Amino acid sequence: MNIDAQTIITAAALLAAIVAIMKYYNKVYDLVKHQKEQDNDIKSIKKEQTLMVYSMRACLDGLEQLGANHRVPDAKDKLDKYINQMAHDQLD
């Protein structure tokens, strides 16, 4: 069995191409996996922020009921406008 140089070169080029394709496939797979993890993290952060905004709204409402009227009504109005704006932006 006689293998010439051209066959060896072709086999090496094919092997190198296969290895390169596998490397790029792994990089794309890792990128997609990382993006999904980030998407899940962002969803979690948004849920936490929503909870904090509504908790802040409840605190401002409680302060207003206790008679803290200096800046509380203004802050409460601004927070209500923000909540309303975010609700409408999410619908679009």
Backbone torsions as a table, in degrees:
resi	resn	phi	psi	omega
1	MET	NA	122.8	-174.6
2	ASN	-117.1	116.5	179.2
3	ILE	-104.7	124.0	-179.4
4	ASP	-89.8	171.1	-175.0
5	ALA	-64.9	-36.3	-179.1
6	GLN	-64.0	-37.8	178.7
7	THR	-65.6	-41.3	178.9
8	ILE	-64.9	-43.0	179.5
9	ILE	-64.3	-43.2	179.1
10	THR	-63.5	-42.9	179.4
11	ALA	-64.9	-40.6	179.1
12	ALA	-66.0	-40.6	179.0
13	ALA	-65.4	-40.7	178.0
14	LEU	-63.9	-43.5	178.3
15	LEU	-63.3	-42.2	178.2
16	ALA	-63.8	-39.5	178.8
17	ALA	-65.7	-41.2	178.9
18	ILE	-63.6	-43.9	179.3
19	VAL	-63.3	-42.0	179.6
20	ALA	-64.1	-43.1	178.7
21	ILE	-62.2	-42.0	179.4
22	MET	-64.1	-40.2	178.4
23	LYS	-62.4	-46.1	-179.8
24	TYR	-67.3	-37.0	176.0
25	TYR	-60.5	-44.8	179.2
26	ASN	-63.7	-38.9	178.2
27	LYS	-64.2	-43.6	178.9
28	VAL	-65.6	-41.8	178.3
29	TYR	-60.5	-46.4	178.8
30	ASP	-62.8	-38.9	178.9
31	LEU	-63.8	-44.9	179.5
32	VAL	-65.2	-41.6	178.9
33	LYS	-62.4	-44.0	179.2
34	HIS	-64.0	-39.6	179.3
35	GLN	-63.9	-40.7	178.3
36	LYS	-64.3	-39.5	177.2
37	GLU	-63.0	-42.8	178.8
38	GLN	-65.2	-39.1	177.4
39	ASP	-60.7	-43.0	178.4
40	ASN	-64.9	-40.2	177.6
41	ASP	-62.7	-42.4	-180.0
42	ILE	-63.9	-42.2	177.4
43	LYS	-60.1	-42.3	179.7
44	SER	-64.7	-43.4	179.4
45	ILE	-63.5	-41.2	179.2
46	LYS	-63.4	-39.3	177.8
47	LYS	-63.8	-42.7	179.0
48	GLU	-63.9	-42.4	179.7
49	GLN	-64.5	-39.6	177.9
50	THR	-61.1	-44.2	178.6
51	LEU	-62.1	-41.4	179.9
52	MET	-66.3	-38.9	179.5
53	VAL	-64.9	-45.2	179.7
54	TYR	-68.5	-33.1	175.7
55	SER	-66.7	-40.9	178.1
56	MET	-63.6	-38.4	178.2
57	ARG	-62.8	-41.9	179.0
58	ALA	-65.4	-39.8	178.5
59	CYS	-63.9	-44.2	178.4
60	LEU	-64.0	-39.3	177.7
61	ASP	-62.9	-42.8	178.1
62	GLY	-63.9	-42.4	178.0
63	LEU	-62.4	-40.2	179.4
64	GLU	-64.9	-38.9	178.8
65	GLN	-67.4	-27.9	177.9
66	LEU	-81.8	-6.5	175.8
67	GLY	102.2	8.7	176.8
68	ALA	-79.7	91.0	-170.6
69	ASN	-106.9	3.4	-175.7
70	HIS	-63.9	-71.9	-178.9
71	ARG	-113.1	-5.0	-176.7
72	VAL	-61.3	-47.6	-179.7
73	PRO	-61.0	-38.3	178.3
74	ASP	-64.3	-45.8	179.6
75	ALA	-63.6	-39.9	179.4
76	LYS	-64.6	-43.0	178.0
77	ASP	-63.1	-44.1	178.9
78	LYS	-63.5	-40.7	178.8
79	LEU	-66.6	-39.6	177.0
80	ASP	-62.3	-42.9	178.0
81	LYS	-63.1	-41.2	178.3
82	TYR	-62.3	-46.9	-179.9
83	ILE	-60.9	-43.3	179.2
84	ASN	-63.3	-43.3	179.8
85	GLN	-64.1	-43.6	179.7
86	MET	-65.2	-36.3	178.6
87	ALA	-65.3	-39.4	-179.9
88	HIS	-74.5	-35.9	178.4
89	ASP	-64.9	-35.2	-178.9
90	GLN	-72.5	-24.2	178.6
91	LEU	-76.1	-26.7	-178.0
92	ASP	-73.8	NA	NA
